[in-house]
Amino acid sequence: MAKKIDLLGIGSFCDENDLRGGLKRGGQSIRTIQVFSLLEKNFNYSSAVVSYENWRKNPFRVFVTFLKSIKKAKRVIIFPASNAVRILLPISIFFKNVFKYKLYYVLIGGSITELIKENKKYKKWLNRIDGTFVQTKTMVSKLEEANVRNVFLLPNFKVYDEVKNQTLAVNSFKFIFFSRVVKGKGIEEAANAFNYFYEKGHKFSIDIYGPIADEYSNKFSSLLKKYRKFLSYKGEVGSKEAPNIISSYFMQIFPTKYYTEGFPGSILDSFYAGVPILASRWESADSVIENLKTGLIYNFDDYSDMREKIEFIFNNPEIINNMRKKCLKEAKKYNPSKIINGMYKIIE
């Protein structure tokens, strides 16, 4: 009889340099790898992973690997992206009935609530697994309101190198955008809003870090050229180095247009760096950022309100700097070992 696997992870376990639709490893893969790695490290599980990365190149081989692994598993944790969940969730439930393993689903983001509205099968599927882990209290409430059972909070966390620089002079007005560079992350809207203040004589800069999506490259080049007096692209930075980069800035801007964001990694990076955030009010924003304590939140897709918040920042820089200590304090809530211990108690 084949030796049992204590823990099987299925998701995007891509290498740091693997390409994903024109992007290097993103938040989906980072969270997948860090959650699974800490479970392996802390609890001495015999484990294996099945990565569906680049499955289109050889779907048969990926499926055979999936089937061989899942037959031997005691516990299966799936980490599907919003598109992959349409296939991975029902197929994992089917084989759960055959091979009798425990099945858990770790969500990244909040798109599952939209899928439940579109198709009632998703609620039935979620209620047939042993646990659904979500990033924010907002998501816990949303799923419980939809009568989904066994929903557990698993906040975002990351394992970082030591942050070296956590002091910055008032009135520096160095802003950072630290995210994937795609249209939906709202960099165009933010640049347009900040340009209003540039034309009024305010002195500031916005540095952009992150992988550029292929389909957005030309548009982004035009944006940099149009606003070159205050907008610059600085390239990509590894996840562990993120807080050290962010810590030298006055504030992070996070003008996302994705309403179902979960707990974005760049927000956690900012907390560890001691840098407050100017963000749009996506669905879970108030579960992640405390307005006027760890950041400023403007109404979703309300660019008049965004501009008001930017004006407040320029007029009250000392308040923003006072938030730095609160951000550092907030970061302590997301201790990786403490969070993963909570998950272990549920799956064990």
Long-range contacts (C-beta under 8 A, 24 or more apart in sequence): 2-71, 2-72, 3-46, 3-72, 4-46, 4-72, 4-73, 4-74, 5-46, 5-47, 5-48, 5-69, 5-72, 5-73, 5-74, 6-45, 6-46, 6-47, 6-74, 6-75, 7-36, 7-39, 7-40, 7-45, 7-46, 7-47, 7-48, 7-73, 7-74, 7-75, 7-77, 8-47, 8-48, 8-49, 8-50, 8-69, 8-70, 8-72, 8-73, 8-75, 8-76, 8-77, 8-101, 9-36, 9-47, 9-48, 9-49, 9-50, 9-76, 9-77, 9-79, 10-49, 10-50, 10-52, 10-66, 10-70, 10-76, 10-77, 10-78, 10-79, 10-80, 10-88, 10-92, 11-36, 11-49, 11-51, 11-52, 11-78, 11-79, 11-80, 11-84, 11-106, 12-51, 12-52, 12-53, 12-79, 12-81, 12-84, 13-49, 13-50, 13-51, 13-53, 14-51, 14-53, 16-238, 18-53, 18-54, 20-53, 21-213, 21-214, 22-211, 22-212, 22-213, 22-214, 22-215, 23-180, 23-211, 23-213, 24-211, 24-236, 25-239, 26-180, 26-211, 27-108, 27-264, 27-265, 28-79, 28-81, 28-108, 29-53, 30-158, 30-239, 30-265, 31-79, 31-106, 31-108, 31-156, 31-265, 32-79, 32-106, 32-108, 34-157, 34-158, 34-159, 34-336, 35-77, 35-79, 35-106, 35-154, 35-340, 35-343, 36-77, 36-79, 38-159, 38-336, 38-337, 38-340, 39-77, 39-340, 39-343, 39-344, 39-347, 42-337, 42-340, 42-341, 42-344, 43-344, 43-348, 48-72, 48-73, 52-84, 52-88, 67-95, 70-95, 70-99, 70-101, 71-99, 73-99, 73-101, 74-101, 74-102, 75-101, 75-102, 75-103, 75-104, 75-347, 76-101, 76-102, 76-103, 76-104, 77-104, 77-105, 77-106, 77-347, 78-103, 78-104, 78-105, 78-106, 79-106, 79-108, 80-105, 81-108, 82-109, 82-111, 82-112, 82-115, 85-112, 85-115, 86-115, 89-122, 89-125, 89-126, 90-121, 90-125, 92-129, 93-125, 93-128, 93-129, 96-128, 96-129, 102-130, 102-347, 103-129, 103-130, 104-129, 104-130, 104-131, 104-132, 104-133, 104-346, 104-347, 105-129, 105-131, 105-132, 105-133, 106-133, 106-154, 107-132, 107-133, 107-134, 107-135, 107-139, 107-262, 108-135, 108-262, 109-135, 109-258, 109-260, 109-261, 109-262, 110-134, 110-135, 110-136, 110-138, 110-139, 110-142, 110-260, 110-261, 110-262, 110-283, 110-284, 111-260, 112-143, 113-139, 113-142, 113-143, 113-146, 113-260, 114-260, 116-143, 116-146, 116-148, 123-147, 123-148, 130-347, 131-346, 131-347, 133-343, 134-262, 135-262, 135-263, 135-284, 136-262, 136-263, 136-284, 136-287, 136-288, 137-287, 138-283, 138-284, 138-286, 138-287, 139-262, 139-284, 139-287, 142-283, 152-342, 152-343, 152-346, 154-339, 154-342, 154-343, 155-263, 155-333, 155-334, 155-339, 156-262, 156-263, 156-264, 156-265, 156-267, 156-268, 156-334, 157-268, 157-334, 157-335, 157-336, 157-339, 157-340, 158-239, 158-240, 158-265, 158-268, 158-269, 158-272, 158-334, 158-336, 159-240, 159-336, 160-240, 160-242, 160-243, 160-272, 161-240, 161-241, 161-243, 161-244, 163-243, 163-244, 163-247, 163-272, 163-273, 163-274, 164-244, 164-247, 165-244, 165-247, 165-248, 166-247, 166-273, 166-274, 166-324, 166-328, 168-247, 168-248, 168-249, 168-250, 168-321, 168-324, 170-317, 170-318, 170-321, 171-317, 172-249, 172-250, 173-202, 173-203, 173-204, 173-205, 173-250, 173-314, 173-317, 174-204, 174-205, 174-207, 174-248, 174-249, 174-250, 175-204, 175-205, 175-206, 175-207, 175-249, 175-250, 175-251, 175-252, 175-253, 175-278, 176-206, 176-207, 176-208, 176-209, 176-245, 176-246, 176-249, 176-251, 176-252, 176-253, 176-275, 177-206, 177-207, 177-208, 177-209, 177-210, 177-252, 177-253, 177-254, 178-209, 178-210, 178-237, 178-242, 178-245, 178-246, 178-252, 178-266, 178-269, 178-270, 179-210, 179-254, 179-256, 179-264, 179-266, 180-210, 180-211, 180-213, 181-208, 181-210, 181-211, 181-212, 181-213, 181-216, 181-220, 181-233, 182-213, 182-216, 183-216, 183-219, 183-257, 184-256, 184-257, 184-258, 185-255, 185-256, 185-257, 185-258, 186-255, 186-256, 186-257, 186-280, 187-220, 187-223, 187-255, 188-219, 188-223, 189-255, 189-257, 189-303, 189-306, 190-253, 190-255, 190-306, 191-223, 191-226, 191-227, 191-231, 192-303, 193-303, 193-306, 193-307, 193-310, 194-227, 194-230, 194-310, 195-227, 195-230, 196-307, 197-310, 197-311, 197-314, 198-227, 198-229, 198-230, 202-314, 204-230, 204-314, 205-230, 205-231, 205-232, 206-230, 206-231, 206-232, 206-253, 207-232, 207-233, 207-234, 207-249, 208-232, 208-233, 208-234, 209-234, 209-235, 209-236, 209-237, 209-245, 210-236, 211-236, 239-265, 242-266, 242-269, 242-273, 243-269, 243-270, 243-272, 243-273, 244-273, 245-273, 246-270, 246-273, 246-275, 247-273, 247-274, 247-275, 249-273, 249-275, 250-275, 250-317, 250-320, 250-321, 251-275, 251-276, 251-277, 251-278, 251-313, 251-320, 252-276, 252-277, 252-278, 253-277, 253-278, 253-279, 254-278, 254-279, 254-280, 255-279, 255-280, 255-306, 256-280, 256-282, 257-301, 258-282, 259-283, 259-300, 261-285, 263-287, 263-288, 264-288, 268-331, 268-334, 270-295, 270-327, 271-327, 271-328, 271-330, 271-331, 271-334, 272-328, 272-331, 273-327, 274-324, 274-325, 274-327, 274-328, 274-331, 275-324, 275-327, 276-320, 276-323, 276-324, 276-326, 276-327, 278-306, 278-309, 278-310, 278-313, 280-306, 290-326, 290-330, 292-319, 292-323, 293-323, 293-326, 294-323, 294-326, 294-327, 294-330, 295-323
